[in-house]
Amino acid sequence: SLTTEKGLDVLLCAMSQLANRFPEAHLYLVGDGPLRRTLRMQAESLNIGGRVCFVGTVSDVRPWLAAFDILVLPSRSEGMGRVLLEAMAMEVPVLATRVGGIVEIIKDGENGILVESDSAEKLFLALSYILSSDDLREKLSGNGLEFVTKNFRLESVVSMVAQIYTNLRNV
């Protein structure tokens, strides 16, 4: 959602820097929320309004993920970051901030890239790094899919839940 916690204002600042280096780059913000108007005004003031699309709420995120070159989650705080798993399952490289449960999912440089939150400069550098390397994007997307397949298959989740119940019963 378009809230302060998601750090989208920082992403817009990074995008304004990225626009010069990657003139074909566009940003699609999927979701809605109280900051939509403010973020739209920020994009205009940064002269990237034509490169930022406010998609709104969608019932199925998969077509959007399939079209992305990178999924960026610039959160200031985050639980697990389910959208990261969804992107990884669709072989989309991910870039996220080192907050909350994200660090349990992303292994920096292996199945995604992690940066500190609230740093447009670090976000810009990481985006530039990923966009500049087909090999890196391929590595991240392949490892991301492998991570999700290994850790979030139905059998794995059922097994983990069964183990929790067994442990609780033995307490």
One Martini backbone bead per residue (centre of mass of N, CA, C, O) as a GRO file, in nm:
protein
  171
    1SER     BB    1   0.101   0.032   0.011
    2LEU     BB    2   0.061   0.390   0.026
    3THR     BB    3   0.298   0.435   0.265
    4THR     BB    4   0.546   0.531   0.468
    5GLU     BB    5   0.667   0.239   0.527
    6LYS     BB    6   0.741   0.180   0.209
    7GLY     BB    7   0.943   0.411   0.082
    8LEU     BB    8   0.853   0.562  -0.195
    9ASP     BB    9   0.998   0.834  -0.175
   10VAL     BB   10   1.281   0.708  -0.210
   11LEU     BB   11   1.232   0.575  -0.483
   12LEU     BB   12   1.180   0.838  -0.639
   13CYS     BB   13   1.461   0.954  -0.595
   14ALA     BB   14   1.611   0.723  -0.733
   15MET     BB   15   1.463   0.753  -1.006
   16SER     BB   16   1.571   1.036  -1.073
   17GLN     BB   17   1.864   0.927  -1.108
   18LEU     BB   18   1.808   0.690  -1.312
   19ALA     BB   19   1.695   0.845  -1.562
   20ASN     BB   20   1.975   0.928  -1.681
   21ARG     BB   21   2.101   0.631  -1.714
   22PHE     BB   22   1.786   0.513  -1.771
   23PRO     BB   23   1.565   0.620  -2.004
   24GLU     BB   24   1.370   0.345  -2.002
   25ALA     BB   25   1.280   0.379  -1.721
   26HIS     BB   26   1.019   0.245  -1.510
   27LEU     BB   27   0.746   0.301  -1.272
   28TYR     BB   28   0.541   0.070  -1.078
   29LEU     BB   29   0.266   0.133  -0.864
   30VAL     BB   30   0.126  -0.106  -0.661
   31GLY     BB   31  -0.152   0.026  -0.532
   32ASP     BB   32  -0.286   0.186  -0.237
   33GLY     BB   33  -0.327   0.512  -0.065
   34PRO     BB   34  -0.269   0.804   0.120
   35LEU     BB   35   0.001   0.883  -0.078
   36ARG     BB   36  -0.069   0.916  -0.376
   37ARG     BB   37  -0.075   1.225  -0.420
   38THR     BB   38   0.205   1.290  -0.301
   39LEU     BB   39   0.367   1.105  -0.494
   40ARG     BB   40   0.277   1.238  -0.755
   41MET     BB   41   0.394   1.518  -0.684
   42GLN     BB   42   0.684   1.422  -0.650
   43ALA     BB   43   0.726   1.319  -0.936
   44GLU     BB   44   0.679   1.591  -1.070
   45SER     BB   45   0.905   1.752  -0.912
   46LEU     BB   46   1.127   1.532  -1.037
   47ASN     BB   47   1.061   1.480  -1.346
   48ILE     BB   48   0.890   1.165  -1.345
   49GLY     BB   49   0.585   1.140  -1.416
   50GLY     BB   50   0.618   0.979  -1.702
   51ARG     BB   51   0.763   0.717  -1.535
   52VAL     BB   52   0.507   0.703  -1.341
   53CYS     BB   53   0.283   0.442  -1.237
   54PHE     BB   54  -0.045   0.433  -1.100
   55VAL     BB   55  -0.220   0.145  -1.073
   56GLY     BB   56  -0.323   0.027  -0.815
   57THR     BB   57  -0.550  -0.198  -0.747
   58VAL     BB   58  -0.513  -0.557  -0.764
   59SER     BB   59  -0.619  -0.892  -0.795
   60ASP     BB   60  -0.358  -0.961  -0.990
   61VAL     BB   61  -0.004  -0.955  -0.981
   62ARG     BB   62   0.125  -1.141  -1.200
   63PRO     BB   63   0.130  -0.964  -1.461
   64TRP     BB   64   0.318  -0.755  -1.338
   65LEU     BB   65   0.556  -0.931  -1.257
   66ALA     BB   66   0.611  -1.040  -1.548
   67ALA     BB   67   0.698  -0.734  -1.645
   68PHE     BB   68   0.929  -0.720  -1.460
   69ASP     BB   69   1.276  -0.668  -1.392
   70ILE     BB   70   1.207  -0.545  -1.101
   71LEU     BB   71   1.171  -0.569  -0.750
   72VAL     BB   72   1.077  -0.310  -0.517
   73LEU     BB   73   1.139  -0.289  -0.146
   74PRO     BB   74   1.158   0.025   0.045
   75SER     BB   75   1.123  -0.029   0.339
   76ARG     BB   76   1.105   0.069   0.685
   77SER     BB   77   0.885  -0.156   0.733
   78GLU     BB   78   0.847  -0.523   0.782
   79GLY     BB   79   0.762  -0.820   0.771
   80MET     BB   80   0.796  -1.045   0.519
   81GLY     BB   81   0.729  -0.988   0.215
   82ARG     BB   82   0.543  -1.151   0.005
   83VAL     BB   83   0.616  -1.018  -0.271
   84LEU     BB   84   0.893  -1.148  -0.289
   85LEU     BB   85   0.795  -1.440  -0.327
   86GLU     BB   86   0.629  -1.387  -0.580
   87ALA     BB   87   0.862  -1.287  -0.754
   88MET     BB   88   1.050  -1.530  -0.724
   89ALA     BB   89   0.842  -1.736  -0.846
   90MET     BB   90   0.869  -1.543  -1.126
   91GLU     BB   91   1.172  -1.459  -1.175
   92VAL     BB   92   1.220  -1.190  -1.005
   93PRO     BB   93   1.417  -0.964  -0.918
   94VAL     BB   94   1.532  -0.842  -0.592
   95LEU     BB   95   1.481  -0.534  -0.399
   96ALA     BB   96   1.570  -0.450  -0.060
   97THR     BB   97   1.536  -0.388   0.268
   98ARG     BB   98   1.696  -0.405   0.595
   99VAL     BB   99   1.403  -0.530   0.723
  100GLY     BB  100   1.278  -0.732   0.919
  101GLY     BB  101   1.181  -1.025   0.744
  102ILE     BB  102   1.358  -0.987   0.489
  103VAL     BB  103   1.630  -1.117   0.608
  104GLU     BB  104   1.498  -1.415   0.590
  105ILE     BB  105   1.484  -1.417   0.264
  106ILE     BB  106   1.731  -1.237   0.194
  107LYS     BB  107   2.037  -1.304   0.024
  108ASP     BB  108   2.284  -1.116  -0.031
  109GLY     BB  109   2.364  -1.178  -0.375
  110GLU     BB  110   2.175  -1.434  -0.429
  111ASN     BB  111   1.827  -1.371  -0.411
  112GLY     BB  112   1.924  -1.070  -0.367
  113ILE     BB  113   1.901  -0.724  -0.265
  114LEU     BB  114   2.044  -0.523  -0.004
  115VAL     BB  115   1.942  -0.226   0.176
  116GLU     BB  116   1.919   0.051   0.324
  117SER     BB  117   1.711   0.250   0.461
  118ASP     BB  118   1.657   0.578   0.354
  119SER     BB  119   1.839   0.541   0.067
  120ALA     BB  120   1.859   0.666  -0.242
  121GLU     BB  121   2.152   0.608  -0.318
  122LYS     BB  122   2.154   0.298  -0.262
  123LEU     BB  123   1.919   0.236  -0.447
  124PHE     BB  124   2.044   0.343  -0.705
  125LEU     BB  125   2.299   0.164  -0.707
  126ALA     BB  126   2.147  -0.108  -0.708
  127LEU     BB  127   1.983  -0.063  -0.963
  128SER     BB  128   2.224  -0.018  -1.151
  129TYR     BB  129   2.357  -0.290  -1.101
  130ILE     BB  130   2.123  -0.468  -1.203
  131LEU     BB  131   2.071  -0.328  -1.486
  132SER     BB  132   2.386  -0.384  -1.585
  133SER     BB  133   2.319  -0.713  -1.528
  134ASP     BB  134   2.223  -1.001  -1.664
  135ASP     BB  135   2.365  -1.207  -1.482
  136LEU     BB  136   2.250  -1.111  -1.214
  137ARG     BB  137   1.952  -1.140  -1.278
  138GLU     BB  138   1.970  -1.444  -1.332
  139LYS     BB  139   2.074  -1.531  -1.057
  140LEU     BB  140   1.850  -1.411  -0.878
  141SER     BB  141   1.610  -1.555  -1.014
  142GLY     BB  142   1.705  -1.848  -0.977
  143ASN     BB  143   1.751  -1.838  -0.665
  144GLY     BB  144   1.467  -1.748  -0.593
  145LEU     BB  145   1.315  -1.992  -0.700
  146GLU     BB  146   1.465  -2.201  -0.530
  147PHE     BB  147   1.387  -2.091  -0.253
  148VAL     BB  148   1.079  -2.117  -0.282
  149THR     BB  149   1.065  -2.415  -0.357
  150LYS     BB  150   1.210  -2.521  -0.097
  151ASN     BB  151   1.042  -2.335   0.140
  152PHE     BB  152   0.719  -2.308  -0.008
  153ARG     BB  153   0.609  -2.565  -0.022
  154LEU     BB  154   0.356  -2.741   0.090
  155GLU     BB  155   0.522  -2.967   0.226
  156SER     BB  156   0.705  -2.778   0.394
  157VAL     BB  157   0.485  -2.629   0.553
  158VAL     BB  158   0.349  -2.876   0.679
  159SER     BB  159   0.603  -2.978   0.822
  160MET     BB  160   0.649  -2.729   1.001
  161VAL     BB  161   0.376  -2.736   1.147
  162ALA     BB  162   0.403  -3.023   1.261
  163GLN     BB  163   0.658  -2.957   1.430
  164ILE     BB  164   0.531  -2.749   1.611
  165TYR     BB  165   0.314  -2.937   1.736
  166THR     BB  166   0.513  -3.140   1.850
  167ASN     BB  167   0.665  -2.943   2.034
  168LEU     BB  168   0.415  -2.853   2.200
  169ARG     BB  169   0.336  -3.137   2.306
  170ASN     BB  170   0.637  -3.177   2.452
  171VAL     BB  171   0.613  -2.939   2.682
   0.00000   0.00000   0.00000
